[in-house]
């Protein structure tokens, strides 16, 4: 699937931040660009001028190492000046190597220690219900992340409490830092596992914005069940030399030649 101009633009913002920091989790960010794009462009209710509004939907990037993509969309939506992306991972910046609540504008929860996002989201969804607040909670998890037992404990809790104000998404790029997910800890049948835990489940091409949008809008929030969308993605999507290459999960040093090659792939200078 070819990427349209908006997806390419968001990826160029990611490269800008990567260049500023000289390091980062590139592959993990590039796989979830369309997921975040559809959430922030079409689904989530938020106001960058009033980021703590009680009526806002809550979003948690549980796979916090993919924060380059989150920072790109938050800058694009006006939570902070896009020029700040050049300060990624530098001393004194609010754009650290993982998202930090209370420090990074627009970030709801500090994440990075894997397996925490869904438990936090369950707590948020329960709290909103108790307050009779109609806002909704969304959380994106990595596929390698759901090796963590805490994810499944939270899943059982979400179903027990019939949290139909909770939507979880899995960025299923099938490659984690130690190698292919199938080699490290196979997940299949992934969709059926979530169904057995009491979720309404759908599967979609995670780079197809129309399909993502339809999947996220198709479910009826009054079903009494939490829901989960399995998003089939490609790690490193948009930069061919990084696609499905484990070495690009994280780079501790990115060269000027690397940055130039990425920009050549993504166009737009």
Secondary structure, 3 states (H helix, E strand, C coil): CCCCHHHHHHHHHHHHHHHHHCCECHHHHHCCHHHHHHHHHHHCCCCHHHCCCCCCCEEEECCHHHHHHHHHHHHHCCCCCHHHHHHCCCCCCCCCCCCCCCCCCCCCCCCCCCCCHHHHHHHHHHHHHHCCCCCCEEEEEECHHHHCHHHHHHHHHHHHCCCCCEEEEEEECCEECCEEHHHHHCCCCHHHHHHHCCCEEEEEECCCHHHHHHHHHHCCHHHCCCEEEEEECCCCCCCHHHCCCHHHCCECCCCHHHHHHHHHHHCCC
